[in-house]
Amino acid sequence: MKDELNKEIQKLMSGNLADTELEHQEELLLSELRRSDVPEDIAAIISALAKSGTPLAVPTLLGVAQNEGGNISALVRNTVAAIKKRTGQRHSFLPDAYFTIEHWQPQWRGSKNLFLSYISAIAHTLVKSGDVSAEIDRIGDILTTEMGMDISPCNTFREYRICATDWDFEKDYKMVLDRIAQEQAIAEVEELGIEESWNTFFTDHLLDLRYDYLLTRLRLGGDPDYQRFVLKIVECLNDNDN
């Protein structure tokens, strides 16, 4: 383990952080946890979260459990239980479902062709180098399982993508570009001093946590804020009215 990472872990393990400092330190380690593939580092970060983690860590932890399985999955279960216990002691309003994987797993509501475009839009927007097709298929395999998509008789997302008919990615991607324009317009309004309501802010924050679960499952690396934005935008394709 790198010395710098160990120092950051020890800060959280101390149990002496509070409020903004705790939130900052937790997010720093959660970002590392989402991209790490070193079992020792993963276990050490999870142990620190067991000591001082907040409910904000739960979706990332559950995503790690899905990725790693085995001993890491057991460690996550114990850590989530510890966070739930601490949260309950503070009279939290969070339901029991908040602490389960099922609560964070995404559901697909659109058509199968839109699912193909959804996967492709994520990869084309977030992959800056390398083989985009390979990344489409990797993300597709993960989200096919996560969302319970039936792609039979195909065994892999790649097979399903190649065999797909009547699929117009350019048309579907235009919806994504239109949504980006809408978000930019909203941002410009907020810069003028017209702030979003508390209900909108709270709802968006909960959605960000759902995206944390997905980011963990997809192991994308890079800037998590930008990745959350992309996942929020491409969600426009997940609509059974399209």
Number of C-alpha atoms within 10 A of each C-alpha: 9 7 8 9 15 13 11 16 22 14 16 24 19 11 14 10 16 12 7 9 11 18 15 13 17 25 14 14 20 24 18 16 22 25 18 16 13 10 11 11 18 20 17 18 23 24 19 21 27 23 16 21 29 18 17 16 23 27 27 25 28 25 24 24 21 18 18 14 12 10 12 20 19 11 18 25 17 15 24 24 15 18 22 22 12 18 16 14 9 9 8 12 8 12 10 10 10 14 20 15 16 12 12 23 18 15 13 19 15 16 15 16 17 23 20 21 25 24 22 23 23 20 22 14 13 19 16 9 7 8 10 16 13 12 20 23 20 17 20 25 17 15 22 17 11 18 13 12 14 11 14 10 8 12 11 15 23 17 14 17 19 8 9 12 9 6 14 12 15 11 10 20 18 11 16 22 13 13 17 17 12 13 14 12 12 14 13 12 13 12 10 8 8 11 13 11 9 9 9 10 12 11 11 13 12 12 15 19 19 20 25 29 24 25 22 25 23 19 17 18 16 12 10 16 11 11 20 18 14 18 22 18 20 23 14 17 25 18 13 10 8 12
